[in-house]
C-alpha cells in the first residue's frame, strides 16, 4: 500500500530532473540580445553563464539559449570591431 502515497511521481526528489520553468533560459536570451549592441563581453558572458546554469537545471530551452548566447557574444564583438574600424 506504499504506492498510494506516491501520487505525483518525482515531486519528492531532491535533485531536479526536468524543470518546467525556463526563467534562466529567457534571461539568457534577453542578455544575448543586449550583448549584440552593448558591451558584448559583459552581457554575453552573463548570458553564457545563465544558459549554463539553465543547462544544469535541465531547462527545456537551455541548449538553444547557450548557442544563442555564444553566437550573440561573437557577433557583438564583430559588430563592435566593424563599427570601430569604420569610425577611425
N, C-alpha and C positions, 0 to 999 in steps of 0.2 A: 503494500500500500504506500510505499515511499514515493512511488511515481506520481501520485496525485498531488504531492507538494511541489512538484517542479513545473508548474504552469508558467509558460513564458520562455522556456528553453534556456538560453545562455545568459540571462539577465543577472544571475548571481556570480558570474565570473569576475575576477579582479581585473585581469587584462582585457583590453578592448579587442574584439575580433573584427568588427565591421562597424565603423562609425556612421550613423545616419546623418550627421550634420557635416557640412562642407565649409565650415566657417574659416578655417585656416587656408583652405584652397582658394576661397573667394578673396581673402585678404591678399594672398599671393598674386592673384590676377590683378587686383587694384594696384598693388605696389609695382607690378610689372608694367602696367600702363603708365604710371608716373615715371618709371625708370627710363622710358623711351625718350623723355624730354628734359627731365631734371635729375642731375647727379646720378647717373646710372650705377656707379659702384655702390653707392649707399642704398638707394631704393631697390636696385636689382639684387644686391646682396641680402637685403631684408626679405625680398620676395623668395629668393632661393632657400633661405633658412626656414621661412614659413612653410614652403612647399615640402621641404624635407621632414619637418615636424608633422605635417599633414600625412606624408607617406608613412611615417612610423605609426601614426594613429589610424592608418588604413582608411583614410577618407577616399570616397569614390573618385573625386576629381584630382587627386594629388599628383598622379603621374603627368597629367596634362598640364597642371599648374607648374610643375617643375620644368617641363620642356618650355613652356611659355616664358617662365621667369629667366631661364638661361638665354633664350633667344632675344628677349627684350633687353637684357643687360648688354649683350653683344651688339645688338642693333643700336641701342642708345649710345654706346661708345663710338661706333662707326659714324653715326649721325653727328655726334659732337665733334669728331675729328674732321668730317666734311665741312661742317659749319665753321669751325675754327680756321681751316685752311682757306676757305672762301673769303673770310673777313680779313686775312692778313696779306 
